[in-house]
């Protein structure tokens, strides 16, 4: 049974209470307004009554966040591309367009629904009823490799490797323009954007918000007005590759959230009906969490990205 979460801290700016709390937490202003209405927010030990109340610098706050009510996932006979499977874990090659686990707006048709059918329900229970076996995620419109735990021992062992960043993870991406230098490292704290709480952003180094993130990239192939690059992750933050590449002026082609595709390329994407961010989880390596064997898997770049590479001159370079 999930327990309520409690957030505590100090307010840094004198402004509206909902805005001040949004600045020091990962909660949206709308979520904070709802929690205030439910009596879940305290300021200096007293219940907050209005999101528009004026907050003061150095006031303390306490927010009680009720546990989420997970939807009940159920088995569905959905085709899966299984790369490896044993009694403890399964590695799948996820297609673009598939959500990893059920959530609001996506109650079924997810990877979890497919896994529950394929594995006959034999997935780690650590993730809860909506996310059994899920140790990490990739975005709906990102394709590629994902490891899922079938036993609790595997889940705990894999989670430890994700936490200490000891896994090998490499993505192939198509970005606008040609990065200069052609290889390098992007680092910085990633957290919720101040301008749009549904987006992530690179935050100032001196902020206490967000989490440290590091991406190493190198150009694999120069294309017309674009490049195929490999991104290796030291950390695994939400939208990390997409945000980091956008922050250096080379957003992923087709990314509707973090960058506008350069005009010479928009017609090409439209002609090919390419409607997702051009990102593929191509390599995944880890130590087997139960037997200790080294595991390394690769996935060929999918057809839609290969077609785009060829259209942009990749077959002749």
N, C-alpha and C positions, 0 to 999 in steps of 0.2 A: 504493500500500500504506500502510495506516494505521500510525502509530508509537505506541508506548506513551506515555501521559501521565505526567508526574511532578509531584506536589504537594509543596511544601516550606513550612515555616512554623514558628511557635513556639506551644507549648501555653500557654493562658491560665488554665486552672483545674486545681487538684489534685483529681482525681477518677478514676474508671475510665478506662483508656486509650481504649476505644472511644467512650465518651461525650465525653471531652475532644477527640478528633479530629473527632467529628461536629459539635462546636460551632464549629470553625474551618475546616471544609470544607463542601462541599455533598453529602457522602456520608452515607448512612444508617449507623446503627450496625451493621445486619446486613451491609451491604456491607463495612464496615471489618473486621468479624469474619472475613469470608471472605478478605479480602486478607491479614490477619494469618496465617490458617491456610495461605495459599499462600506465605508468606515474603516478601510484598511491602511490608512496613512496617518502617521503621527509626526508632528513637528514640535521639537522641544518638549516631548512627553505629552502633548495634548492632541486630540483628534483633529485632523484637518477637515474643514467643512466646505472650502471653496477652492477650485483650481485657479481662480483669478486672484486669490489673496496674495499680498505682497510678501515675498520671502526676503529674509535678511541674511547677509553673509555670516557664516560660522554657526548658523542654526543647525541643530542636529535633526536628522529625520530617521524614521523607521517605517518600512513598507512591508506589510504582510501580503504575500502573493499566494493565493490558494493553489493547490495542486491542479494541474490540467486534467480534464476528464477525457481520456483517450478513447477514440472510437474503437470498437471491437473489430479487429482484422479477421477476415475469413478466407479460406482457401479458394483460389480461382485457377482454372486450368489455362494459364497463359504461357506461351512458349518462352523458354529461357536458353541462353547460350552459356552452357556450363563449361568452364575452362579446367577446373579441378574440383574434386570432391572426395572427402573421406568422412569418417564418423564424427569428426570434430569441427570441420569447417567446409565451406564451399566458396569457390571463386567464380564469379559470373562476369560476362562481358555485356554490360547494360547498353541497350539501344537508346539513342536520343529520343526524348519525348516521354520516357517512363519515369514517374515519380518513385522515389525510393520507399517511402512509407505513407500510410494513410494520414490525412490531416484535413482540416477544414477546406472544402472545395475539391478534395481528392479522396473520397471515402473508399474507393476500390480501384482496381486496375493497376495497382502498384507492384513494385518488386516484392514487397512483403507478402502480398496476396499470392503472387506466383510461387514464392518460396514455400509458403505454408502448404501449398498443394504438392510441389515437387518433393519436399522433405517430409511429407506426411506429418507436419506439425512439429518435427524434431528440430527446434531452433532454441537457442539460448533464451531463457526467460528474463535475463537481466534488463533487456530493453523495454519491458512492459508489454501490454497487450497490443499496442499499436506498432511497436517497433521490435518485435522479437528478433534476436540475432544481429541487429544492426549496430556495427561498431563505428562506422564512418559513412558519410554520404557523398555523392556527387550530384550536381544540380540536375534537374529534370531534363534540360536540353543539352547536357554534357554526356557524351558517350564514353564507354570504356570500362575498365576493370574495377571490381568492388569485391572485398572479402567479407563474408558473413559467418558468424559463429553459430555452430549447431549445438555446442555444449557450453555450459557456464565456465568451465576451465579454459576453453578456447577464447571465450569472450573476455575474460579477465586478462589473459596473456596478451591478446591482441591490443586491448585497450591500453595496457602498459606500454607497448611499443609505440602506439600512436602518441601517448603522453610524453614519452622521452624522445620522440622524433627519430627513432632508430630505423624506421622503415624506408625503403626506397620507393619514391613515387615520382614518375615523370609524365608530363603531359605534352602532347603535340597541339600547337595552336596556330591559327592563321590570323595575323594581325595586320592592320593597315600601316603602310609605309615600311621603311627599313630602319630598324633600331640602330642607333649610333651611340656608343660602340656596338658592334655586332653581337657581343657577349658581355654579360655583366650580372650584377646582383641588385635586386630591389629589396629594400628592407624598411620597416617602419611599423608603427602600431596601427592595427586595423580595428575599427569599431563603427558603430552606427553613425551615419552622416547627420550633421546638425541641420542640414537643409531638407533631408528626406529620410525619415527614420526606417523606411523600407529598404534603403540602400546602405552598403558599407562604404567606408572611406578611409584613406590614409590620414591619420590624426597627427597633430604636432607631437614632436618627441617628448616634450615636457608634460604632456597630459597624463593623467592617471587612468584614463579610460582606455578601453580596447585591449588588444593583446598583441604582443610582438609577433611579427611575421617576416619570413625571409623566403625569397624566390630567386633562384639562379636561372638565367636564361642564356641561350645561345642560338644564333641564326643557323638553321639547317639548309634553307634554300631561299634565295632572293627571287621574287616574282614581280610581275608588273604592278606597281603601286602597293605591294603587299609582301609579306614574308612568312615562311613556315619556320616556326621556332620551337625549340624544346625548352620546357620549363621544369626544373627540378625543385621540389619543395623541401625545405627544412622543417616548415611548420604546415599545419593544415587548417587554415582559418576559412570562415565562410566567404565564398567568392574571391579567394585570395589571388588566383592568377588573373582573373578578370579585372580586379581593382588595381593590382600592381601594374599590369600592362597599360591600363588606361592612364595611370598616374604619370607614366613616362611618355605619354602622347602616342601610344600605339595600341589602341583598344582592339579587342577581338572583332573580326568581321562578323556581322550579323548580331552583335550583342545589343539588345534593345534597351539595356539598363545603363551601361557604363560608357558608352561611346557611340558617336555617330559615324557610320561607315563613310569613308571618303567618297565624294561624288563619282569619280571615275569607276568605282566598284559597285555602286548601288544597282546599276542596270544589270551587271553580271549576276549579282545575287538574285535579282528579280527574275531574270531569264531562266536561271537554274532552279527557281523556287526554293532557294536556300533560306530557311526561316529560323535559324537558331544561332547561338554563339558557336564559332568554329573552334571547339575545344574537345580533346579526346584524351582520356586517361589511358596512356599507352603502356606503361610499365608499372608493375607492383611487385615489390620484393619484401620479404619478412622472414623471420625465424618461426618455424611452426611452433605454436604456443604450447603444444603437448609433448611432441617427440624431439623438438629442437632442430629438425632438419631445415636447411636453408631452402626457401621457396622463392622462385622468381618467375613471373609470368609477363608475357608481352601480348599486345593486341594490335593487329594491323589497323592502319588508319581507315575509317569507314568510307564507303563508296561516295557519300555526298561530299565529304571533304576532299577526297581524291579527285572527284569531278571538278571541284572548284579549283584545285591546284592546277590541273591540266588546262582549264579554261584561262587561267592567269599566266600561262606560259611555262608551267612546271614540266611538261613533257619534253620541252626543248632546251632545258637548262641543266 
